[in-house]
Amino acid sequence: MISEERKLLRKRIGENLKKVRIEHEYSIKKLAILLKVDRRTILSWESGKSMSKFLFLIEMSELYKVKVDYILGMDDFRKNNL
C-alpha cells in the first residue's frame, strides 16, 4: 500500500508536470510525440498513476543526500537541502 506521503508526492509531481506542459502550450498529443511515448503515458504521469521512475529518483536523492539534478547530470552541485 502506498503511504499518504507518497500519494501526496505523486499528486504534486503530476500537477507540476501538467502545469509546465500547459505553460509551454503543449497539448498532450504534441508532448507525447516529442517524448516518443503514448499519450496515455503523459496522462498517467499527470494524474500521478504512473510514477515509479520519478519516485525512484527522489528516493535515491534522499538516500544519497544529493539533488535529483545531480543524479541526472544536470547540476554539479551535489547537496540536497532537505
C-alpha positions in Angstrom: 0.0 0.0 0.0 1.2 3.5 -0.8 1.8 5.8 2.1 -0.1 9.1 2.3 3.1 11.0 1.9 3.8 9.1 -1.4 0.3 9.8 -2.6 0.7 13.5 -2.0 4.1 13.5 -3.7 2.7 11.7 -6.7 -0.2 14.2 -6.9 2.2 17.2 -6.6 4.6 15.9 -9.3 1.6 15.2 -11.6 0.2 18.7 -11.1 3.6 20.2 -11.7 4.1 18.2 -14.9 0.7 19.3 -16.2 1.3 22.9 -15.2 4.6 23.3 -17.1 3.2 21.5 -20.1 0.3 23.9 -20.2 2.6 26.9 -19.6 4.7 25.8 -22.6 1.5 25.4 -24.6 2.0 21.7 -25.4 -1.0 19.5 -25.9 -0.8 16.0 -24.6 -0.6 14.7 -28.1 2.3 17.1 -29.0 4.2 16.3 -25.9 3.8 12.6 -26.5 5.2 12.9 -30.0 8.1 14.9 -28.7 8.9 12.4 -26.0 8.2 9.4 -28.2 5.7 8.0 -25.7 2.0 7.2 -25.9 -0.3 10.0 -24.9 -1.7 7.7 -22.2 1.7 7.7 -20.6 1.6 11.5 -20.3 -1.9 11.2 -18.8 -0.8 8.7 -16.3 2.2 10.9 -15.2 0.0 13.9 -14.9 -2.6 12.0 -12.9 0.0 10.5 -10.6 -0.9 7.0 -11.5 2.4 6.0 -13.0 5.5 7.5 -11.3 7.8 4.7 -10.5 10.8 6.3 -12.3 10.2 9.7 -10.7 9.8 8.3 -7.2 12.9 6.1 -7.7 15.0 9.2 -8.5 13.6 11.0 -5.5 14.3 8.1 -3.2 17.9 7.8 -4.5 18.3 11.5 -4.0 17.1 11.3 -0.4 19.2 8.2 0.3 22.5 9.7 -1.1 21.6 13.2 0.1 22.2 14.7 -3.3 19.9 16.7 -5.6 17.9 14.9 -8.3 19.5 17.3 -10.8 22.9 15.9 -9.7 21.8 12.3 -10.3 20.5 13.3 -13.8 23.8 15.1 -14.6 22.1 18.5 -14.9 23.9 20.1 -12.0 27.4 19.7 -10.5 26.2 20.8 -7.0 25.6 17.7 -5.0 24.0 18.9 -1.8 20.3 18.3 -1.2 18.7 20.8 1.1 16.3 18.5 2.8 
